[in-house]
Amino acid sequence: MFKKIVSLVFAVMLTAAAPMFAQNNVQRYVDSIMKATPQLKNAAVAILALDGRGRTIAEYNPDLPLLSASTMKTVTTGAALMALRPNFQFETKIASAGETDQDGVLHGDVYIIGGGDPTLGSRCSCANDINAVFGEWANALKNAGITAIDGKIIGDSGFFPGEMTHDNWCWEDLGANYGSAPCGLSYGENTSYFYVEPGPEEGAPLQISPVGMVYSGMDVRNDAITGAIKTGNKLNYYASDLSPVGRFTGTYACDRKADTVTVANRFPALTCAEAFDTYLAADGIPTGGATTGAAPDTALFLTGTFSPTLLEICRETNYKSNNFFAETIFMHLGLCLEGEASYESTPVAVEKYISDLGCSTTGLKQDDGSGLSRQNYVTPSFFCNFYRMMQKSDIFAAYFSTLPTPGCEGTLKYVLPNEPMQLRRRIHCKSGSMSGVRCYAGYVETASGDLLSFAILVNNFDCPMREIKPKVEGFLKQLALYDR
């Protein structure tokens, strides 16, 4: 009799709960699509979605650490906004060393002392106009009575130590614009521009010429050729800070239009000094040229200019998936938290900081700030715990505003293109992709106002990205449709 009563009660409970489970199409999608799709048979897939109370909505290998790609930027920007605060600004200082005579000639040098500003000279929408910045610097010289400089304009990049390129970045990434490394005195996102014009047929010479932000002393070698029809842009560029030599290899199809390509610049401090030197010459202040070096302790401070706020920079970082901004923010975090900016110390410092905030770092192996390194391994469980921790912070509204939505400008512009805008705008997340990697992580607002946290990481698939992307984006759609 007792067993019958227990069975009856259990049956009633299942019947009452049935509508709730019927509503959860998210787990059903994971089970029927993500687990069963042939293209994902040999892939590694990890998924977790939590509701606003931390209850699991859907999961699949939630504690499996996988490559995160650019979803790592959500951790970097979140930790930075917490530690540095949204209104933080980077400062670049102008100083002089030497004496100015009665004719206004400075018998000494002018120093541009970098403070790690990633936006100086950038073309991004949040950056200050570089001519306005140079104008402020020039006015500071004039206000100090300087009308000519018989020394040099010297770029001081000592704010960060040495070459900041990560040891674990792939060699072919180092010359690409997305592989530009942070520097104490950065300029133009540490990139250079070259105009590329193909020849009339395969194998013909390829014309490559500098058009902007290129150090005048660079020896740029062109070993690339014109490629066959429909082979696209397969150019590679290689450079390091060991010598001012850059090398183009690869092909550029003969049926492509001439275009400007962007590559990494390993001499940004020198490029900045040259650019300001050119500006001063046009403004009637002659100098003895440009170089790099360290400002002496006795240098006289003349003025300082400030970057946009950290919040604006983080928004640009996540919306446009700007690796350079993320790496610079990451290095500054290390400097502020532990007094050292390096890829050895900064990951340790950031992990400790996150742990001290009360968020378990189990499942986090952060190797860089942008996700470019293939040594970044993160679990969906960590991502969701981190997002829930951010949700409880006093700067959550600011952080939330840095995450793009499908249909907006940025990397999510073409996500779920056939879905209603009302549904797309409830998704706030960061995408991440590399060869064999597709990820999304962030938040989704339900129709009833609940805020879900989620991460979906897919690694090691052996089919074209176009076959995987709709499956992964389908998961985002199910989250947006979810309502308990």
RODO-2510 file (C-alpha; in nm, 4 decimals, decimal comma):
residues 484
     n   res          X          Y          Z
     1     m     0,0000     0,0000     0,0000
     2     f     0,2805     0,2383     0,0922
     3     k     0,4564     0,1739    -0,2413
     4     k     0,1347     0,2509    -0,4287
     5     i     0,0973     0,5834    -0,2453
     6     v     0,4590     0,6784    -0,3191
     7     s     0,4134     0,5866    -0,6860
     8     l     0,0932     0,7907    -0,7059
     9     v     0,2570     1,0951    -0,5445
    10     f     0,5557     1,0661    -0,7789
    11     a     0,3254     1,0451    -1,0809
    12     v     0,1383     1,3558    -0,9697
    13     m     0,4682     1,5423    -0,9251
    14     l     0,5808     1,4482    -1,2754
    15     t     0,2472     1,5585    -1,4202
    16     a     0,2685     1,8936    -1,2420
    17     a     0,6258     1,9438    -1,3523
    18     a     0,5630     1,8447    -1,7130
    19     p     0,4749     2,1950    -1,8381
    20     m     0,7935     2,3335    -1,6866
    21     f     1,0100     2,0754    -1,8615
    22     a     0,8141     2,1123    -2,1819
    23     q     0,9105     2,4764    -2,1932
    24     n     1,2837     2,3946    -2,1788
    25     n     1,3611     2,3554    -2,5455
    26     v     1,7191     2,4642    -2,4777
    27     q     1,8290     2,1287    -2,3347
    28     r     1,6249     1,9529    -2,6020
    29     y     1,8179     2,1488    -2,8675
    30     v     2,1479     2,0545    -2,7075
    31     d     2,0512     1,6877    -2,6980
    32     s     1,9024     1,6675    -3,0469
    33     i     2,1351     1,9029    -3,2377
    34     m     2,4629     1,9703    -3,0604
    35     k     2,5065     1,6077    -2,9535
    36     a     2,3713     1,4489    -3,2702
    37     t     2,4956     1,6642    -3,5593
    38     p     2,7325     1,4549    -3,7752
    39     q     2,9728     1,7477    -3,8274
    40     l     3,0222     1,7630    -3,4493
    41     k     3,0780     1,3903    -3,4030
    42     n     3,4520     1,4277    -3,3574
    43     a     3,4417     1,7800    -3,2133
    44     a     3,4766     1,8832    -2,8508
    45     v     3,1645     2,0650    -2,7307
    46     a     3,1037     2,2223    -2,3898
    47     i     2,7870     2,4098    -2,2934
    48     l     2,6261     2,5613    -1,9856
    49     a     2,3332     2,7996    -1,9424
    50     l     2,2059     2,9227    -1,6048
    51     d     1,8977     3,1236    -1,5161
    52     g     1,9019     3,4322    -1,2971
    53     r     1,8924     3,2216    -0,9806
    54     g     2,1827     3,0058    -1,0912
    55     r     1,9736     2,7025    -1,1868
    56     t     2,0883     2,4978    -1,4834
    57     i     1,8834     2,5386    -1,8004
    58     a     2,1044     2,3335    -2,0284
    59     e     2,4417     2,1633    -2,0037
    60     y     2,6791     1,9426    -2,1950
    61     n     3,0333     1,8868    -2,0632
    62     p     3,0124     2,2104    -1,8584
    63     d     3,3458     2,1425    -1,6854
    64     l     3,5402     2,0599    -2,0005
    65     p     3,8142     2,3221    -2,0591
    66     l     3,8343     2,4272    -2,4242
    67     l     3,9912     2,6983    -2,6360
    68     s     3,7937     3,0156    -2,5775
    69     a     3,9164     3,2363    -2,8663
    70     s     3,7897     3,5941    -2,8335
    71     t     3,5315     3,5145    -2,5648
    72     m     3,8344     3,5564    -2,3359
    73     k     3,7954     3,9308    -2,3884
    74     t     3,4865     3,9260    -2,1644
    75     v     3,7062     3,8151    -1,8741
    76     t     3,9784     4,0713    -1,9466
    77     t     3,7388     4,3642    -1,9824
    78     g     3,5284     4,2582    -1,6839
    79     a     3,8285     4,2286    -1,4518
    80     a     3,9671     4,5606    -1,5778
    81     l     3,6421     4,7494    -1,5213
    82     m     3,6295     4,6089    -1,1688
    83     a     3,9926     4,6805    -1,0825
    84     l     4,0540     5,0085    -1,2671
    85     r     3,6939     5,1412    -1,2738
    86     p     3,5013     5,2513    -1,5836
    87     n     3,6232     5,6140    -1,5791
    88     f     3,9933     5,5255    -1,5732
    89     q     4,2027     5,6956    -1,8445
    90     f     4,5541     5,6324    -1,9753
    91     e     4,7857     5,9361    -1,9728
    92     t     5,0587     6,0297    -2,2215
    93     k     5,3045     6,2932    -2,0988
    94     i     5,5188     6,5482    -2,2796
    95     a     5,8419     6,6599    -2,1133
    96     s     6,1592     6,8440    -2,2060
    97     a     6,5208     6,8117    -2,1012
    98     g     6,7741     7,0896    -2,1541
    99     e     6,7768     7,4671    -2,1510
   100     t     6,5802     7,7090    -2,3665
   101     d     6,7687     8,0190    -2,4753
   102     q     6,6295     8,3696    -2,5252
   103     d     6,5511     8,2927    -2,8898
   104     g     6,3250     8,0035    -2,7893
   105     v     6,5657     7,7287    -2,8986
   106     l     6,5582     7,4241    -2,6730
   107     h     6,9114     7,2912    -2,6405
   108     g     6,7936     6,9451    -2,5513
   109     d     6,5210     6,6963    -2,6314
   110     v     6,1446     6,6632    -2,6081
   111     y     6,0066     6,3346    -2,4764
   112     i     5,6759     6,1637    -2,5477
   113     i     5,6363     5,9494    -2,2366
   114     g     5,3887     5,6724    -2,3011
   115     g     5,1398     5,5556    -2,0406
   116     g     5,0053     5,2559    -2,2281
   117     d     4,7238     5,4387    -2,4113
   118     p     4,6024     5,1915    -2,6769
   119     t     4,3971     5,4552    -2,8591
   120     l     4,6719     5,7091    -2,9368
   121     g     4,6614     5,7623    -3,3128
   122     s     4,3918     5,4967    -3,3544
   123     r     4,1253     5,5229    -3,6231
   124     c     3,8604     5,3693    -3,3965
   125     s     3,5447     5,5655    -3,3245
   126     c     3,6265     5,6298    -2,9585
   127     a     3,9807     5,7633    -3,0104
   128     n     4,0724     6,1295    -2,9796
   129     d     4,1701     6,2964    -3,3063
   130     i     4,5472     6,2677    -3,3298
   131     n     4,5890     6,6134    -3,4804
   132     a     4,4056     6,7597    -3,1815
   133     v     4,6356     6,5648    -2,9472
   134     f     4,9476     6,6778    -3,1344
   135     g     4,8086     7,0312    -3,1220
   136     e     4,7910     7,0156    -2,7430
   137     w     5,1482     6,8892    -2,7271
   138     a     5,2701     7,1633    -2,9627
   139     n     5,0885     7,4304    -2,7619
   140     a     5,2586     7,3046    -2,4467
   141     l     5,5965     7,3570    -2,6149
   142     k     5,4977     7,7075    -2,7235
   143     n     5,3694     7,7917    -2,3754
   144     a     5,7097     7,6862    -2,2418
   145     g     5,8707     7,9365    -2,4793
   146     i     6,0055     7,6706    -2,7178
   147     t     6,0076     7,7724    -3,0834
   148     a     6,2784     7,5335    -3,2077
   149     i     6,4460     7,2155    -3,0832
   150     d     6,8076     7,1415    -3,1630
   151     g     6,7729     6,7993    -3,0029
   152     k     6,5266     6,5283    -3,0960
   153     i     6,1696     6,4167    -3,0396
   154     i     6,2151     6,1012    -2,8333
   155     g     5,9508     5,8321    -2,7871
   156     d     5,9709     5,6739    -2,4412
   157     s     5,7978     5,3339    -2,4274
   158     g     5,9347     5,2302    -2,0894
   159     f     5,5906     5,2134    -1,9276
   160     f     5,5789     4,8501    -2,0429
   161     p     5,9075     4,6559    -2,0613
   162     g     6,0444     4,5553    -2,4007
   163     e     5,8763     4,3495    -2,6704
   164     m     5,5310     4,2392    -2,5576
   165     t     5,4632     3,9741    -2,8217
   166     h     5,3388     3,6527    -2,6610
   167     d     5,5569     3,3438    -2,6953
   168     n     5,2490     3,1294    -2,7594
   169     w     5,1088     3,3318    -3,0490
   170     c     5,1407     3,1583    -3,3853
   171     w     5,4191     3,2886    -3,6080
   172     e     5,1780     3,3619    -3,8919
   173     d     4,9702     3,5802    -3,6558
   174     l     5,2568     3,8055    -3,5499
   175     g     5,2614     4,0176    -3,8654
   176     a     4,8847     4,0447    -3,8987
   177     n     4,7038     4,3523    -3,7719
   178     y     4,5257     4,1386    -3,5097
   179     g     4,8679     4,0250    -3,3834
   180     s     4,9999     4,3721    -3,3006
   181     a     5,1583     4,3737    -2,9561
   182     p     5,1050     4,6218    -2,6699
   183     c     5,3717     4,8848    -2,6062
   184     g     5,4325     5,1527    -2,3448
   185     l     5,4022     5,4145    -2,6210
   186     s     5,1648     5,2782    -2,8820
   187     y     5,0589     5,4554    -3,1989
   188     g     4,7892     5,3762    -3,4521
   189     e     4,7100     5,0476    -3,2716
   190     n     5,0675     4,9497    -3,3588
   191     t     4,9772     4,8842    -3,7196
   192     s     5,0998     5,0037    -4,0579
   193     y     4,9178     5,0421    -4,3893
   194     f     5,0298     4,9289    -4,7339
   195     y     4,8631     4,9742    -5,0708
   196     v     4,8525     4,6513    -5,2708
   197     e     4,7963     4,6369    -5,6451
   198     p     4,7962     4,3032    -5,8310
   199     g     4,9497     4,2401    -6,1708
   200     p     4,7408     4,1447    -6,4756
   201     e     4,8009     3,7706    -6,4465
   202     e     4,9138     3,4925    -6,2152
   203     g     5,2836     3,5135    -6,1325
   204     a     5,3158     3,8817    -6,2225
   205     p     5,4898     4,1187    -5,9777
   206     l     5,2712     4,2515    -5,6969
   207     q     5,3039     4,6220    -5,6204
   208     i     5,3164     4,7018    -5,2481
   209     s     5,3798     5,0532    -5,1168
   210     p     5,3489     5,2136    -4,7695
   211     v     5,0635     5,4592    -4,7197
   212     g     5,0533     5,5321    -4,3480
   213     m     5,2035     5,4797    -4,0014
   214     v     5,5180     5,3127    -4,1313
   215     y     5,8514     5,3873    -3,9635
   216     s     6,0664     5,5631    -4,2243
   217     g     6,3619     5,3345    -4,1558
   218     m     6,1704     5,0120    -4,2275
   219     d     6,3156     4,7881    -4,4951
   220     v     6,0004     4,6303    -4,6371
   221     r     6,0768     4,3369    -4,8653
   222     n     5,8228     4,2223    -5,1184
   223     d     5,8457     3,8489    -5,1921
   224     a     5,4759     3,8182    -5,2759
   225     i     5,3355     3,7676    -5,6249
   226     t     5,0057     3,8002    -5,8055
   227     g     4,7863     3,4935    -5,7536
   228     a     4,5427     3,3094    -5,9772
   229     i     4,1813     3,4164    -6,0292
   230     k     3,9499     3,3558    -5,7302
   231     t     4,2336     3,2729    -5,4903
   232     g     4,1709     3,5871    -5,2843
   233     n     4,4125     3,7581    -5,0486
   234     k     4,6720     3,5124    -4,9200
   235     l     4,9357     3,7656    -4,8207
   236     n     5,1501     3,7125    -4,5131
   237     y     5,3669     3,9713    -4,3392
   238     y     5,6506     3,8928    -4,1015
   239     a     5,8335     4,1361    -3,8725
   240     s     5,9884     4,1592    -3,5249
   241     d     6,1374     4,4297    -3,3067
   242     l     6,4875     4,2808    -3,3492
   243     s     6,5494     4,4738    -3,6703
   244     p     6,3515     4,7184    -3,8869
   245     v     6,2833     4,4606    -4,1567
   246     g     5,9416     4,3447    -4,2763
   247     r     5,8675     4,0799    -4,5378
   248     f     5,5595     4,0173    -4,7494
   249     t     5,5057     3,6653    -4,8847
   250     g     5,2157     3,4814    -5,0419
   251     t     4,9771     3,5823    -5,3184
   252     y     4,7100     3,8382    -5,4006
   253     a     4,4661     3,7318    -5,6752
   254     c     4,4823     3,9048    -6,0121
   255     d     4,1041     3,9571    -6,0128
   256     r     4,1015     4,1428    -5,6807
   257     k     4,0796     4,5200    -5,6729
   258     a     4,3756     4,7165    -5,5438
   259     d     4,3315     4,7730    -5,1722
   260     t     4,4995     4,8803    -4,8496
   261     v     4,6133     4,6060    -4,6121
   262     t     4,6915     4,6523    -4,2445
   263     v     4,9858     4,4790    -4,0764
   264     a     5,1595     4,4881    -3,7390
   265     n     5,4098     4,7642    -3,6621
   266     r     5,6904     4,6590    -3,4273
   267     f     5,8261     5,0142    -3,3878
   268     p     5,5263     5,2167    -3,2651
   269     a     5,7189     5,4483    -3,0291
   270     l     5,9493     5,5530    -3,3116
   271     t     5,6543     5,5911    -3,5491
   272     c     5,4805     5,8161    -3,2963
   273     a     5,7918     6,0286    -3,2484
   274     e     5,8296     6,0680    -3,6259
   275     a     5,4636     6,1603    -3,6668
   276     f     5,4869     6,4325    -3,4012
   277     d     5,8147     6,5534    -3,5489
   278     t     5,6398     6,5914    -3,8858
   279     y     5,3530     6,7765    -3,7202
   280     l     5,5923     7,0202    -3,5485
   281     a     5,7742     7,0910    -3,8747
   282     a     5,4437     7,1837    -4,0376
   283     d     5,3626     7,3995    -3,7335
   284     g     5,6853     7,5951    -3,7692
   285     i     5,8861     7,4271    -3,4928
   286     p     6,2022     7,2692    -3,6416
   287     t     6,3669     6,9764    -3,4642
   288     g     6,6705     6,7530    -3,4954
   289     g     6,4678     6,4459    -3,5926
   290     a     6,3053     6,1593    -3,4059
   291     t     6,4284     5,8570    -3,2109
   292     t     6,3460     5,6509    -2,9030
   293     g     6,4876     5,6431    -2,5527
   294     a     6,4150     5,6887    -2,1844
   295     a     6,3321     6,0273    -2,0381
   296     p     6,5695     6,1329    -1,7589
   297     d     6,4333     6,1835    -1,4091
   298     t     6,5152     6,5523    -1,4427
   299     a     6,2912     6,5984    -1,7477
   300     l     6,0470     6,8881    -1,7085
   301     f     5,6802     6,7908    -1,7367
   302     l     5,4988     7,0136    -1,9856
   303     t     5,1573     6,8575    -2,0340
   304     g     4,9581     6,5369    -2,0273
   305     t     4,6779     6,4149    -2,2514
   306     f     4,4297     6,1438    -2,1673
   307     s     4,2709     5,8548    -2,3520
   308     p     3,8974     5,7929    -2,3733
   309     t     3,7586     5,6219    -2,0635
   310     l     3,8267     5,2553    -2,0005
   311     l     3,4553     5,1909    -2,0486
   312     e     3,4692     5,3323    -2,4013
   313     i     3,7815     5,1294    -2,4770
   314     c     3,6276     4,8081    -2,3389
   315     r     3,3176     4,8654    -2,5505
   316     e     3,5353     4,8978    -2,8607
   317     t     3,7306     4,5899    -2,7509
   318     n     3,4243     4,3679    -2,7276
   319     y     3,2185     4,5128    -3,0116
   320     k     3,5016     4,5022    -3,2662
   321     s     3,6957     4,2162    -3,1040
   322     n     4,0053     4,4348    -3,0881
   323     n     4,2959     4,2099    -2,9835
   324     f     4,5378     4,4980    -2,9403
   325     f     4,3090     4,6846    -2,7001
   326     a     4,2506     4,3649    -2,5006
   327     e     4,6218     4,2890    -2,4685
   328     t     4,7045     4,6443    -2,3623
   329     i     4,4287     4,6388    -2,0993
   330     f     4,5561     4,3006    -1,9812
   331     m     4,9130     4,4288    -1,9427
   332     h     4,7932     4,7347    -1,7535
   333     l     4,5989     4,5097    -1,5186
   334     g     4,9164     4,3191    -1,4404
   335     l     5,1030     4,6426    -1,3809
   336     c     4,8362     4,7793    -1,1464
   337     l     4,7684     4,4558    -0,9580
   338     e     5,1248     4,3271    -0,9132
   339     g     5,3544     4,6028    -1,0387
   340     e     5,4690     4,3999    -1,3382
   341     a     5,3421     4,3824    -1,6942
   342     s     5,4413     4,0519    -1,8517
   343     y     5,2788     3,7400    -1,9877
   344     e     5,4347     3,5459    -1,7016
   345     s     5,3029     3,7573    -1,4143
   346     t     4,9813     3,9124    -1,5454
   347     p     4,7750     3,5906    -1,5851
   348     v     4,8640     3,4962    -1,2272
   349     a     4,7717     3,8434    -1,0990
   350     v     4,4384     3,8523    -1,2810
   351     e     4,3423     3,5025    -1,1675
   352     k     4,4197     3,5948    -0,8064
   353     y     4,2196     3,9149    -0,8387
   354     i     3,9146     3,7298    -0,9721
   355     s     3,9459     3,4725    -0,6944
   356     d     3,9685     3,7487    -0,4328
   357     l     3,6409     3,8881    -0,5688
   358     g     3,4768     3,5612    -0,4646
   359     c     3,4597     3,3897    -0,8026
   360     s     3,6154     3,0438    -0,8208
   361     t     3,8829     3,0276    -1,0898
   362     t     3,8486     2,6536    -1,1324
   363     g     3,8244     2,6028    -1,5060
   364     l     4,0184     2,9181    -1,5990
   365     k     4,3569     2,9025    -1,7692
   366     q     4,4164     3,2493    -1,9087
   367     d     4,7283     3,2860    -2,1201
   368     d     4,6670     3,6297    -2,2744
   369     g     4,4081     3,9064    -2,2791
   370     s     4,2516     3,8623    -2,6214
   371     g     4,2211     3,4865    -2,6688
   372     l     4,4711     3,4753    -2,9560
   373     s     4,6907     3,2220    -2,7763
   374     r     4,5986     2,8574    -2,8204
   375     q     4,6943     2,8030    -2,4564
   376     n     4,3758     2,9687    -2,3274
   377     y     4,1473     2,7014    -2,1830
   378     v     3,8184     2,7849    -2,0120
   379     t     3,5146     2,5843    -1,9007
   380     p     3,1553     2,7005    -1,9479
   381     s     3,1177     2,6662    -1,5708
   382     f     3,3828     2,9284    -1,5107
   383     f     3,2341     3,1647    -1,7682
   384     c     2,8889     3,1420    -1,6086
   385     n     3,0271     3,1849    -1,2552
   386     f     3,2245     3,4886    -1,3705
   387     y     2,9220     3,6441    -1,5412
   388     r     2,7079     3,5905    -1,2315
   389     m     2,9777     3,7543    -1,0191
   390     m     2,9848     4,0518    -1,2578
   391     q     2,6052     4,0695    -1,2413
   392     k     2,6270     4,1370    -0,8671
   393     s     2,8925     4,4095    -0,9003
   394     d     2,8359     4,7836    -0,8857
   395     i     2,9703     4,8297    -1,2385
   396     f     2,7543     4,5649    -1,4029
   397     a     2,5510     4,8127    -1,6083
   398     a     2,8745     4,9489    -1,7538
   399     y     3,0120     4,6010    -1,8237
   400     f     2,6844     4,4831    -1,9771
   401     s     2,6915     4,7798    -2,2164
   402     t     3,0236     4,6586    -2,3624
   403     l     2,8716     4,3354    -2,4945
   404     p     2,7427     4,3492    -2,8526
   405     t     2,4071     4,2201    -2,9728
   406     p     2,3236     4,0540    -3,3059
   407     g     2,2398     4,3093    -3,5710
   408     c     2,4485     4,5881    -3,4180
   409     e     2,7792     4,7112    -3,5562
   410     g     3,0584     4,4729    -3,4711
   411     t     3,1341     4,1039    -3,4762
   412     l     2,7725     3,9981    -3,4110
   413     k     2,6229     4,2038    -3,6929
   414     y     2,5343     3,9003    -3,9048
   415     v     2,4404     3,6576    -3,6266
   416     l     2,0878     3,5144    -3,6627
   417     p     2,0174     3,7419    -3,9608
   418     n     1,6723     3,5973    -4,0342
   419     e     1,5376     3,6298    -3,6806
   420     p     1,3233     3,9234    -3,5571
   421     m     1,5249     4,2140    -3,4213
   422     q     1,3288     4,1935    -3,0977
   423     l     1,4724     3,8468    -3,0364
   424     r     1,8243     3,9326    -3,1542
   425     r     1,8526     4,2342    -2,9252
   426     r     1,7964     4,0195    -2,6171
   427     i     2,1317     3,8479    -2,6772
   428     h     2,4385     4,0205    -2,5276
   429     c     2,7562     3,8223    -2,5781
   430     k     3,1006     3,7920    -2,7295
   431     s     3,1838     3,5649    -3,0167
   432     g     3,5136     3,3866    -3,0665
   433     s     3,6538     3,2026    -3,3634
   434     m     3,9829     3,0533    -3,4762
   435     s     4,0685     2,7660    -3,7039
   436     g     3,8522     2,4795    -3,5759
   437     v     3,7003     2,6940    -3,2993
   438     r     3,3597     2,8646    -3,2642
   439     c     3,2380     3,0067    -2,9329
   440     y     2,9818     3,2426    -2,7809
   441     a     2,9588     3,3535    -2,4183
   442     g     2,7635     3,6172    -2,2271
   443     y     2,4021     3,6881    -2,1348
   444     v     2,0529     3,6523    -2,2774
   445     e     1,7465     3,8446    -2,1597
   446     t     1,4247     3,6429    -2,1541
   447     a     1,0889     3,7912    -2,2518
   448     s     0,9891     3,7958    -1,8836
   449     g     1,3021     3,9867    -1,7786
   450     d     1,5230     3,7091    -1,6410
   451     l     1,8916     3,7344    -1,7302
   452     l     2,0547     3,4093    -1,8342
   453     s     2,4307     3,3519    -1,8358
   454     f     2,5781     3,1057    -2,0814
   455     a     2,8792     2,9778    -2,2724
   456     i     2,8953     2,7478    -2,5721
   457     l     3,2431     2,6373    -2,6830
   458     v     3,3017     2,4199    -2,9887
   459     n     3,6544     2,3027    -3,0738
   460     n     3,8276     2,0750    -3,3227
   461     f     3,5555     2,0390    -3,5839
   462     d     3,6879     1,9223    -3,9194
   463     c     3,4361     2,0855    -4,1506
   464     p     3,3932     2,4399    -4,2871
   465     m     3,2905     2,7043    -4,0340
   466     r     2,9742     2,7741    -4,2353
   467     e     2,8436     2,4280    -4,1465
   468     i     2,8979     2,4782    -3,7734
   469     k     2,7903     2,8404    -3,7322
   470     p     2,4109     2,7866    -3,7808
   471     k     2,4119     2,5020    -3,5268
   472     v     2,5853     2,7117    -3,2622
   473     e     2,3720     3,0185    -3,3352
   474     g     2,0629     2,7998    -3,3064
   475     f     2,1542     2,7534    -2,9409
   476     l     2,1498     3,1323    -2,8954
   477     k     1,8051     3,1446    -3,0512
   478     q     1,6713     2,8804    -2,8119
   479     l     1,8085     3,0769    -2,5166
   480     a     1,6339     3,3919    -2,6407
   481     l     1,3071     3,1977    -2,6720
   482     y     1,3426     3,0390    -2,3280
   483     d     1,1068     3,1382    -2,0500
   484     r     1,0414     2,9312    -1,7408
***
